[in-house]
Amino acid sequence: MRFNRILRQGCSALLLCLASTTGVYAEPETTPTANPNGTLAATLGIERTIHSQRLDQEQSYSVFLPKHYDPAKAYPVLYLFDGQEHYLKTLGVIEGLTDGIWPSMPDLILVGLDNRDRMRNYTPTHTLLLPNGENGSPAYARTGGGTAFLDFIDKELRPRIQQDYSTSHLSILAGHSFGGLMTLEAYRDKRDFNAFVAIDPSLWFDYPDYYRQLEADLKTGDDEGTKRGALFIAASDNPFTPGLGMSSLHRDLIQALGESLSAGDADRVLSTFYPATDHSSVVLPALEQSLAWLFYGYRIGLTANGPNSPEVINGYRVLSHRLGAEIKPERPDLQFQWAYLSQRLPASDQTPLFKELLEHYYPDQPIEPRGKMAH
């Protein structure tokens, strides 16, 4: 994706400040490695291209690496539809939630997918009609290529990301509008992601046929051994529906599906309505809440009375269940937090907490405080 296209989206002052000091750089000749100090400079992204045989096209994407990227460490990956529109917003949320002494989520790799043919690649079925029964634009003739695009992500892009970067078993798929629709399609199809974030998905597309099939498939639940990942669904307060004008159908369909799914699995499905937002402004708050919810329990929130180590361990157990993967606090973070409290609050009752957590999660490694965070 071209960096000047990214800057044209409405970014917050924080992101514009970030953009003024760093930039997207071209595809490297070799796989990135840590610099002599053990870190890789924070950038807005590595711009890359892959030829897709399934799509018969060149597909560009951008990769953001944590500022202390270490090839010896494995990182979760967030795959983002419409990267040219939402890359910077997502990057800002990630930076906010991973920053500081008490991070709310682990460092991760962000992969923003550029979009070349949205009507083909981001639609799960073929239709020529709008919800009112009238013909859509000429672009509707190309609809229905969504399955091939998901196959591209699974079979071509993910292997490339795993080859080029140090990735863990944890992955998230996120999208907005048609990207949100494809996120739900991937969730329906039980694609291999631990979590799905569908923001204001375009459930009006191919309505009512696709919606009814999606609803029926998701009501069947999970078969043994094919459990779906966690799901976050966001609905904006959007009073418009394509083809119907002033109509709440778009909003109502999202809320109905989200409420139905969360009622069946409240621990792993969260549906949220955002009043006073529209189809565009809902993206930023939904991104922040979705990642904060998915990783709820990761942050060790100290209070005057706690927590104790069993509470923290149980929080990570619940978090691991939600994401279907073992999640544990980073050893350097625990060491730094221990050192930080020991230096500033030497009489604090909470300093033994970090020793106990290190003994629980890393029993075969030295148990000691140190002054450097993992991120």
C-alpha positions in Angstrom: 0.0 0.0 0.0 1.2 3.5 -0.7 2.0 5.6 2.4 0.4 8.8 1.1 -2.9 6.9 0.7 -2.7 5.8 4.4 -2.2 9.4 5.5 -5.4 10.5 3.7 -7.5 8.7 6.2 -8.7 10.6 9.3 -5.9 9.8 11.9 -5.7 11.0 15.4 -3.0 13.5 16.5 -1.0 10.6 18.0 -0.9 8.7 14.8 0.0 11.8 12.8 2.8 12.4 15.2 4.0 8.8 14.8 3.8 9.1 11.0 6.0 12.2 11.1 8.8 10.3 12.7 8.7 7.0 10.9 7.6 5.6 7.6 6.8 2.6 5.5 9.9 1.1 3.9 10.3 -1.1 0.9 10.5 -4.9 1.0 13.8 -6.0 2.5 16.1 -8.4 0.6 16.3 -10.7 3.6 14.2 -11.6 6.6 14.4 -8.9 9.3 16.6 -9.7 12.2 17.2 -7.9 15.5 19.9 -5.2 15.5 23.0 -5.5 17.6 21.2 -4.0 20.6 18.5 -6.7 20.3 15.8 -4.5 18.9 14.3 -3.5 15.6 13.4 0.1 15.1 9.7 0.8 15.3 8.3 1.6 11.9 4.9 2.0 10.3 5.4 -1.1 8.3 7.3 -3.3 5.8 5.6 -3.1 2.4 5.6 -6.4 0.6 3.9 -8.1 -2.4 3.1 -11.7 -3.1 1.8 -13.3 -6.3 -1.3 -15.2 -5.6 -2.1 -18.2 -7.9 -5.6 -18.5 -6.4 -6.4 -14.9 -7.1 -4.3 -14.6 -10.3 -3.0 -11.2 -9.1 -0.2 -9.5 -7.3 -1.4 -8.9 -3.7 0.3 -6.2 -1.6 0.3 -6.1 2.2 2.1 -4.2 5.0 3.7 -5.7 8.1 4.2 -4.0 11.4 6.8 -5.5 13.7 7.0 -4.7 17.4 9.7 -2.1 18.1 11.7 -4.7 20.1 11.1 -7.5 17.6 13.3 -10.5 18.4 13.5 -13.4 15.9 14.1 -15.7 18.8 10.7 -15.0 20.2 7.3 -16.0 18.6 4.6 -13.4 18.2 0.8 -13.5 17.6 -0.4 -12.2 14.2 -3.3 -9.9 13.5 -4.5 -10.1 9.9 -6.5 -7.0 8.9 -8.8 -6.5 5.9 -8.8 -3.1 4.2 -5.3 -2.3 5.5 -5.1 0.8 3.4 -8.0 2.2 5.3 -7.5 0.9 8.9 -3.8 0.1 9.2 -2.9 3.2 11.2 -5.9 3.1 13.4 -5.1 -0.5 14.3 -1.5 0.3 14.8 -2.4 3.1 17.3 -4.6 0.7 19.3 -1.9 -1.9 19.4 0.7 0.6 20.6 -1.6 1.9 23.3 -2.5 -1.6 24.6 1.0 -2.9 24.6 2.7 0.2 26.0 3.7 0.8 29.6 4.7 -1.2 32.6 1.5 -3.1 32.8 0.6 -4.0 29.2 -3.0 -5.1 28.4 -1.9 -7.5 25.6 1.2 -9.1 24.2 3.3 -7.6 21.4 2.0 -8.8 18.0 2.7 -8.6 14.3 0.1 -6.7 12.3 -0.5 -7.7 8.6 -2.6 -5.2 6.7 -4.1 -6.5 3.5 -4.3 -4.0 0.6 -7.5 -4.2 -1.4 -7.5 -4.4 -5.1 -11.0 -5.6 -6.0 -13.3 -5.3 -3.0 -16.5 -6.4 -4.7 -14.9 -9.6 -5.8 -12.6 -10.5 -2.9 -14.7 -9.3 0.0 -18.1 -10.9 -0.9 -18.9 -14.5 0.1 -21.6 -15.1 -2.5 -22.6 -13.9 -6.0 -25.5 -11.6 -6.4 -26.6 -8.8 -8.7 -29.3 -7.5 -6.4 -29.5 -4.9 -3.6 -31.8 -5.7 -0.6 -34.7 -3.9 -2.3 -34.6 -6.3 -5.2 -33.1 -3.7 -7.6 -29.9 -4.3 -9.6 -26.7 -3.2 -8.0 -23.9 -1.4 -9.7 -22.0 -3.1 -12.6 -19.4 -4.1 -10.0 -21.9 -6.7 -8.6 -21.1 -8.8 -11.6 -17.8 -9.6 -10.0 -19.2 -10.6 -6.5 -18.6 -14.0 -4.9 -14.8 -14.4 -4.8 -14.6 -14.3 -1.0 -13.9 -18.0 -0.5 -10.9 -17.7 -2.9 -9.6 -14.8 -1.0 -9.9 -16.6 2.4 -8.0 -19.5 0.7 -5.3 -17.1 -0.4 -4.9 -15.9 3.3 -4.8 -19.5 4.5 -2.7 -21.2 1.9 -0.5 -18.5 0.5 -0.2 -15.4 2.8 0.0 -17.1 6.1 2.8 -19.5 5.1 4.7 -16.5 3.7 4.3 -14.6 7.0 5.3 -17.7 9.0 8.4 -18.1 6.8 9.5 -14.4 7.0 8.8 -13.7 10.6 8.8 -15.4 14.0 5.1 -16.2 14.6 3.3 -18.0 17.3 0.3 -20.3 17.1 -2.1 -17.4 17.9 -3.7 -15.5 15.1 -6.6 -13.0 14.8 -8.7 -11.9 11.8 -10.3 -8.5 11.8 -12.4 -6.5 9.3 -14.9 -3.7 8.9 -17.9 -3.4 6.5 -17.3 -5.9 3.7 -14.1 -6.9 5.6 -16.3 -7.6 8.6 -18.6 -9.7 6.4 -15.7 -11.8 5.3 -14.6 -12.1 8.9 -17.9 -13.6 9.7 -17.7 -15.9 6.7 -14.3 -17.1 8.0 -15.8 -17.7 11.4 -18.7 -19.6 9.9 -16.3 -21.7 7.8 -14.2 -22.4 10.9 -11.1 -21.0 9.4 -8.0 -21.5 11.6 -7.9 -18.3 13.6 -8.1 -18.0 17.4 -10.3 -14.9 17.3 -12.4 -12.9 14.8 -13.3 -9.2 15.0 -16.3 -8.2 12.7 -16.9 -4.5 12.8 -20.2 -3.3 11.4 -20.3 -6.2 8.9 -22.3 -5.7 5.7 -25.0 -8.3 6.5 -27.3 -6.5 4.1 -25.3 -8.0 1.2 -27.2 -10.7 -0.6 -30.0 -10.3 1.9 -32.0 -12.4 2.9 -30.4 -15.5 1.3 -26.9 -15.2 2.7 -28.0 -13.9 6.1 -30.4 -16.8 6.6 -27.8 -19.4 5.6 -25.2 -17.7 7.9 -27.6 -17.6 10.8 -28.6 -21.3 10.3 -25.0 -22.5 10.1 -23.9 -20.6 13.2 -26.8 -21.9 15.2 -25.6 -25.5 14.7 -22.8 -24.8 17.2 -19.4 -26.5 17.2 -18.6 -30.1 16.5 -16.1 -31.9 18.6 -12.6 -31.1 17.4 -13.8 -28.2 15.2 -14.4 -25.5 17.7 -14.7 -21.9 16.4 -12.5 -19.1 17.8 -13.6 -16.2 19.9 -15.8 -13.6 18.2 -16.3 -9.9 18.7 -19.2 -8.2 16.7 -19.6 -4.4 16.7 -22.7 -2.6 15.4 -22.7 1.2 14.8 -25.8 3.4 15.1 -26.1 3.6 11.4 -29.6 4.5 10.1 -28.8 3.7 6.4 -28.9 0.4 4.4 -27.7 0.3 0.8 -30.7 0.0 -1.5 -33.1 0.9 1.2 -32.0 4.4 2.2 -33.1 5.4 5.7 -33.5 1.9 7.1 -32.2 0.3 10.2 -32.0 -3.2 8.6 -28.1 -3.0 8.5 -27.9 -2.2 12.2 -30.7 -4.6 13.2 -29.2 -7.6 11.4 -25.9 -7.2 13.2 -27.4 -6.8 16.6 -29.8 -9.7 16.1 -27.0 -12.1 15.0 -24.6 -10.8 17.7 -27.1 -11.2 20.5 -28.1 -14.6 19.4 -24.5 -15.9 19.3 -23.4 -14.3 22.6 -26.5 -15.8 24.3 -25.2 -19.2 23.3 -21.5 -18.6 24.3 -21.1 -15.5 26.5 -17.5 -16.4 27.4 -16.3 -16.5 23.8 -18.7 -14.2 21.9 -19.2 -10.5 22.7 -21.6 -8.3 20.7 -21.5 -4.6 21.3 -23.6 -1.7 20.0 -22.0 1.8 19.8 -24.6 4.6 20.0 -23.8 7.9 18.4 -21.4 6.3 15.9 -21.7 5.8 12.2 -20.3 3.2 9.8 -16.9 4.9 9.7 -16.5 6.3 13.3 -17.2 2.9 14.9 -14.0 1.4 13.7 -11.6 2.9 16.3 -13.6 2.3 19.5 -14.5 -1.2 18.3 -10.8 -2.1 17.5 -9.8 -1.0 21.0 -12.6 -2.7 22.8 -12.2 -5.9 20.8 -8.5 -6.4 21.5 -9.0 -5.3 25.2 -11.7 -7.9 25.6 -9.9 -10.7 23.7 -6.9 -10.3 26.0 -8.8 -9.5 29.2 -6.8 -11.0 32.0 -3.4 -10.4 30.4 -2.8 -7.1 32.4 -1.7 -7.6 36.0 -3.7 -4.8 37.5 -2.3 -4.0 40.9 -4.6 -2.6 43.6 -4.1 -1.9 47.3 -5.3 -5.4 48.1 -4.1 -7.5 45.3 -4.2 -9.4 43.1 -2.6 -12.5 44.5 -0.9 -15.1 42.3 -3.9 -17.6 42.2 -6.1 -14.7 40.9 -3.6 -13.8 38.2 -3.1 -17.5 37.2 -6.8 -18.0 37.0 -7.2 -14.9 34.8 -4.7 -16.3 32.4 -6.4 -19.6 32.4 -9.7 -17.9 31.4 -7.9 -15.9 28.8 -6.3 -19.0 27.4 -9.7 -20.7 27.2 -11.2 -17.7 25.4 -8.5 -17.7 22.7 -8.0 -21.5 22.5 -4.3 -21.2 23.1 -1.9 -21.1 26.1 -1.3 -17.5 27.1 1.1 -16.6 29.9 2.8 -13.4 31.0 6.2 -12.6 29.4 9.1 -13.4 31.6 11.0 -10.1 31.0 7.8 -8.2 31.9 7.4 -10.1 35.2 11.1 -9.5 36.0 10.8 -5.8 35.2 7.6 -5.3 37.2 9.2 -7.0 40.1 12.3 -4.8 39.9 10.1 -1.7 39.4 8.0 -2.3 42.5 11.1 -3.3 44.6 12.8 0.0 43.7 9.8 2.3 44.2 7.8 0.4 46.9 10.3 -1.7 48.7 7.9 -2.5 51.5 5.0 -3.4 49.1 3.1 -6.5 49.8 2.8 -7.1 46.1 6.5 -7.7 45.3 6.3 -11.5 46.2 3.6 -11.8 43.5 6.1 -11.6 40.7 8.4 -14.1 42.3 5.5 -16.5 42.6 4.4 -16.0 39.0 7.9 -16.6 37.7 8.1 -19.8 39.7 4.8 -20.9 38.3 5.3 -20.1 34.6 9.1 -20.3 34.3 10.2 -22.8 37.0 13.3 -23.9 35.0 14.8 -20.4 34.6 16.5 -18.1 37.1 14.0 -16.4 39.4 15.2 -12.8 39.7 14.1 -9.2 39.1 15.6 -7.4 36.1 15.2 -3.9 34.7 14.2 -4.4 31.0 10.7 -5.0 29.6 10.0 -7.4 26.8 8.5 -4.7 24.7 
